Amino acid sequence: MSTFCPHCGQPTHAGAAFCPATGASLAPSTPPPRPGPAPMPPPPLEEYGPGGVILLSFLTCGIFGVVRFYQCAQAYRRELPGAAPNFEWQFWTYVIVSLIGAATSSFGIGFVLLLGAVVIGALMLSEVCAAREELARRTGVAPHLTSSSTQVTLWVLGEVLALVVVGLVLIVIQGVQFFEDHNTVVRALRKRVT
């Protein structure tokens, strides 16, 4: 029984590995691998309305603001690999120490833990603000941003004075500035792309 070469059409012997006329391989060709789905681009930086974040933070005892802060930090780290290298451990340490400190606040250890959370939070905020400033610098956008030291100072004073109205006002001011600065960077990056 003879077969035919798929390349030149000449008859070949059954079981032959190569075409006698052209020398082409007679092995069945495997179809080329199908390309997989294209990798998804990372989600773009999102704007967050400061007023909504603050309102929902009050309604959720601060949880919503902490989640949005985490999302901002992760977006900066995604856009600028290597930025804020200590953020993950600082963030989760802050959350755990804050929760334990709040639960044991009637004991002396709770007060110490809450002060520790303020220190860790200040370090974390400083690192995230530095990452945002570096992202703006590296991408060539030059928005006016609140300095990292101002952000940290407002936050620390707000946390220390949180039991009085002045502390809450400082925390609100710091939160509004943080998210307004975030939105400023996002808009500047969008203008640069378009």
C-alpha positions in Angstrom: 0.0 0.0 0.0 1.5 3.3 -0.9 0.9 6.7 0.5 1.7 10.2 -0.8 4.0 12.8 0.4 2.0 15.7 1.9 4.7 18.2 0.7 5.2 17.2 -3.0 2.5 14.6 -3.7 4.8 11.8 -4.8 4.0 8.2 -3.9 5.9 6.8 -0.9 6.1 3.4 0.7 3.8 2.7 3.7 5.7 3.3 6.9 8.5 5.3 5.2 9.8 8.1 7.4 11.0 10.4 4.6 9.9 11.2 1.1 12.1 9.5 -1.5 11.8 12.5 -3.9 12.4 15.4 -1.5 13.7 13.9 1.7 10.9 15.7 3.7 9.8 14.1 6.9 6.6 12.0 6.5 5.9 12.0 10.2 2.5 13.5 10.9 2.9 17.1 11.8 1.6 18.3 15.0 -0.5 21.5 14.9 1.2 24.5 16.4 0.3 25.0 20.0 -2.6 27.2 20.5 -1.7 30.5 22.1 -3.1 30.8 25.6 -5.1 33.8 26.6 -3.3 37.0 26.6 -2.1 38.0 30.1 -4.4 40.5 31.7 -2.8 43.9 32.2 -2.7 45.0 35.8 -5.7 47.0 36.8 -5.1 50.8 36.4 -4.8 53.0 39.4 -8.2 54.0 40.7 -9.4 57.2 42.1 -11.1 57.1 45.5 -13.4 59.9 46.6 -12.0 61.2 49.9 -15.4 62.2 51.3 -16.8 58.7 50.6 -13.8 57.0 52.1 -14.0 59.1 55.2 -17.8 58.6 55.6 -17.6 54.9 55.1 -14.6 54.7 57.5 -16.7 56.3 60.2 -19.5 53.9 59.6 -17.1 50.9 59.7 -15.0 52.0 62.6 -12.1 52.7 60.3 -12.0 49.4 58.5 -13.0 50.9 55.1 -10.3 53.5 55.2 -7.7 50.9 56.1 -8.8 48.7 53.2 -8.6 51.6 50.7 -5.2 52.6 52.1 -4.0 49.0 51.5 -5.3 49.1 48.0 -3.5 52.3 47.3 -0.2 50.9 48.6 -0.6 47.7 46.6 -1.2 49.8 43.5 2.0 51.8 44.0 3.9 48.6 44.6 2.5 47.1 41.4 3.3 50.1 39.4 6.8 50.5 40.9 8.2 47.0 41.8 10.4 47.2 44.9 8.7 50.2 46.3 7.6 50.1 50.0 9.5 46.8 50.6 8.4 46.6 54.3 4.7 47.4 53.7 3.3 43.9 54.0 4.7 43.1 57.4 4.2 46.6 58.7 0.5 46.6 57.6 -0.4 43.2 59.1 1.6 43.9 62.2 -0.3 47.2 62.5 -3.6 45.5 62.1 -2.9 42.7 64.6 -1.3 45.0 67.2 -4.2 47.5 66.9 -6.8 44.8 67.4 -5.1 43.3 70.4 -4.4 46.7 71.8 -8.0 47.8 71.4 -9.2 44.5 73.0 -6.9 44.9 76.0 -7.1 48.7 76.3 -8.4 48.6 79.8 -5.1 46.9 80.8 -1.7 48.5 80.8 -0.4 46.2 78.0 -3.2 47.5 75.7 -2.0 51.1 76.0 1.6 50.0 75.1 0.3 48.0 72.2 -1.7 50.9 70.9 1.4 53.1 71.1 3.3 50.5 69.2 0.6 50.4 66.6 1.0 54.2 66.2 4.7 53.8 65.6 4.3 51.0 63.1 1.5 52.9 61.4 3.7 56.0 61.1 6.5 53.9 59.5 4.1 52.3 57.1 2.5 55.6 56.1 5.9 57.2 55.5 6.9 54.3 53.3 3.7 54.4 51.2 4.0 58.2 50.8 7.6 57.8 49.7 6.5 55.1 47.2 3.9 57.4 45.8 6.3 60.3 45.5 8.9 58.0 43.7 6.2 56.8 41.3 5.3 60.3 40.4 9.0 61.2 40.0 9.9 58.1 37.9 6.9 58.5 35.6 7.6 62.1 35.0 4.4 63.5 36.5 4.9 66.4 38.8 1.7 66.9 40.8 1.8 68.9 44.0 1.6 66.4 46.9 1.4 66.8 50.6 4.8 66.0 52.1 5.3 62.6 53.7 6.3 64.3 57.0 3.0 66.3 57.0 1.0 63.2 56.4 2.8 61.3 59.2 2.6 64.2 61.6 -1.2 64.6 61.1 -1.8 60.9 61.4 0.3 60.5 64.6 -1.2 63.5 66.3 -4.7 62.3 65.3 -4.1 58.8 66.7 -2.6 60.1 69.9 -5.5 62.6 70.4 -8.2 60.2 69.0 -10.2 60.3 72.2 -10.9 64.0 71.8 -12.5 65.7 68.8 -9.2 67.4 67.8 -7.7 64.0 67.1 -10.6 62.9 64.9 -10.4 66.2 63.0 -6.7 65.6 62.4 -7.3 62.1 61.2 -10.0 63.3 58.8 -7.7 66.0 57.4 -4.9 63.5 57.0 -7.2 61.0 55.3 -8.6 63.6 52.9 -5.1 64.8 52.0 -3.9 61.2 51.5 -6.7 60.3 49.1 -6.6 63.7 47.3 -2.9 63.2 46.7 -3.6 59.7 45.5 -6.2 61.0 43.0 -3.8 63.7 41.9 -1.2 61.1 41.0 -3.8 58.9 39.2 -5.0 61.9 37.1 -1.5 63.0 36.3 -0.6 59.4 35.2 -3.7 59.2 33.0 -2.8 62.5 31.3 0.7 61.3 30.6 -0.7 58.1 29.0 -3.2 59.9 26.8 
